[in-house]
Amino acid sequence: MNAGGETDAYVLEAHGVGKSFTTFERQPGFLGVLKNFVARKSVVVDALSGIDLTVRRGETVGLIGANGAGKTTLVKILTGIVPATTGAARLFGRDSFHLRNQEKARLALVMGQKSQLWWDLPPIDSFKLLKEIYSIETVDFDRRVAEYTKMLDVEDRLKIQLRQLSLGQRMKMEIIGAFLHDPDVVFLDEPTIGLDLVSREVIRQFLVRLAEERGVTFMLTSHDLEDIEETCKRIVVLDGGRMAFDGDLAALSAQVMGKRAIEVHVDPHTPIDESALSRDIAAFGAVVAGRSVAAVTVVVDAARLPELVPALFQLLQVRDLSVERQPLELLVREIYRRSDREGSSIAGSRPEGASV
Ligand SMILES: Nc1ncnc2c1ncn2[C@@H]1O[C@H](COP(=O)(O)OP(=O)(O)OP(=O)(O)O)[C@@H](O)[C@H]1O
């Protein structure tokens, strides 16, 4: 254990973390403005409750959840931007809300929607400012700028004003800026939002390499499950401010491997009786995992496909049918469904396996 209280075991900890925000309802119109003065109505939002999470050095954690699930709030609490209402959050063994400069220097935060670099400066000038702020040795600075800009394919953009760069180039510069001081823990909140496929891929490869070569611990939030699948070993799912799942991604993916998603396109004018269909396909161990007006997605063990597919032709007015590996997204949807039904978290067994 060092001076900050960090144990070798965990770099990040949340113990029973909860966060409530109090907001005030605003009445519309002129009368409403007057009413707001006289009697403001307060509303309490429980953004997070009872979050327990411990992350070891070198772990790569994907944090997912629907809009408003509490992901950004959790990241803000862990990094000490806002205090928790209940429970304790710790970074490097120290209370996150009372970090000292020495802990802050080991941390980096990349917010996809916010720029940490200076908008009017070319990235190289922002990087030089960061060099001074973090006292980065010149030799390390020069090597990292050269290496990281090459890895992210933005070597020729260093001297162009940040505001003149494309969204993808800007994000890559933000990421380089975050990694320049060689942080131990990096939080990335939606780093690939709005980026094209090639840029996403380049950023994912960069993160994987940094985690492998430098042992960086990172926590990544993204609505793009491929980001998480390609870069993280562990997955944490938040649902309505509660922990819905925490487990090993490989074990979760292994479950996906043995499953198939059958997308059945039907005549849109012949409505599907979903409860009857669910009942009929249950005999094959299959479930309805999604539907639209003219299609229904059914998930089943790969081994039962030969029995189920002919049965589907009997049960539905099939126009077309395709079979694919079950996307992770469907499994995550199932986690949400179970979390809603059971009203409590579904623990994955880490690191050996995960259960949903
Ligand atoms: N400063 C704030 N004041 C009041 N309510 C807030 C504040 N910040 C967040 N909330 C509320 O807390 C809940 C969780 O918000 P949060 O931003 O953490 O969700 P999220 O999972 O990051 O969502 P998204 O994917 O949309 O970014 C939401 O209901 C949100 O409205």
The ligand as a MOL file (V3000), in Angstrom:
LIG
                    3D

  0  0  0     0  0            999 V3000
M  V30 BEGIN CTAB
M  V30 COUNTS 31 33 0 0 0
M  V30 BEGIN ATOM
M  V30 1 N -26.3810 17.8180 -13.1510 0
M  V30 2 C -27.5050 17.1200 -13.1560 0
M  V30 3 N -28.6430 17.6220 -12.6090 0
M  V30 4 C -29.7850 16.9110 -12.5920 0
M  V30 5 N -29.9130 15.6670 -13.1020 0
M  V30 6 C -28.8380 15.1210 -13.6580 0
M  V30 7 C -27.5750 15.8050 -13.7280 0
M  V30 8 N -26.6750 14.9820 -14.3420 0
M  V30 9 C -27.3370 13.8640 -14.6470 0
M  V30 10 N -28.6330 13.9340 -14.2310 0
M  V30 11 C -29.6450 12.8770 -14.3830 0
M  V30 12 O -29.0950 11.6600 -13.9080 0
M  V30 13 C -29.4640 10.5640 -14.7450 0
M  V30 14 C -28.2210 9.8670 -15.2760 0
M  V30 15 O -27.5650 10.7320 -16.1750 0
M  V30 16 P -26.1760 10.3460 -16.8960 0
M  V30 17 O -25.7410 11.5400 -17.7070 0
M  V30 18 O -25.2190 9.8240 -15.8930 0
M  V30 19 O -26.6260 9.1470 -17.8480 0
M  V30 20 P -25.8270 8.4190 -19.0290 0
M  V30 21 O -25.9630 6.9660 -18.7960 0
M  V30 22 O -24.4490 8.9710 -19.1180 0
M  V30 23 O -26.6930 8.8430 -20.2900 0
M  V30 24 P -26.2540 9.1280 -21.8240 0
M  V30 25 O -25.9830 7.8090 -22.4650 0
M  V30 26 O -27.4820 9.7770 -22.3750 0
M  V30 27 O -25.0540 10.0400 -21.7890 0
M  V30 28 C -30.3530 11.1510 -15.8240 0
M  V30 29 O -31.6900 10.9760 -15.4420 0
M  V30 30 C -30.0010 12.6250 -15.8280 0
M  V30 31 O -31.0850 13.4110 -16.2390 0
M  V30 END ATOM
M  V30 BEGIN BOND
M  V30 1 1 1 2
M  V30 2 1 2 3
M  V30 3 2 2 7
M  V30 4 2 3 4
M  V30 5 1 4 5
M  V30 6 2 5 6
M  V30 7 1 6 7
M  V30 8 1 6 10
M  V30 9 1 7 8
M  V30 10 2 8 9
M  V30 11 1 9 10
M  V30 12 1 10 11
M  V30 13 1 11 12
M  V30 14 1 11 30
M  V30 15 1 12 13
M  V30 16 1 13 14
M  V30 17 1 13 28
M  V30 18 1 14 15
M  V30 19 1 15 16
M  V30 20 2 16 17
M  V30 21 1 16 18
M  V30 22 1 16 19
M  V30 23 1 19 20
M  V30 24 2 20 21
M  V30 25 1 20 22
M  V30 26 1 20 23
M  V30 27 1 23 24
M  V30 28 2 24 25
M  V30 29 1 24 26
M  V30 30 1 24 27
M  V30 31 1 28 29
M  V30 32 1 28 30
M  V30 33 1 30 31
M  V30 END BOND
M  V30 END CTAB
M  END
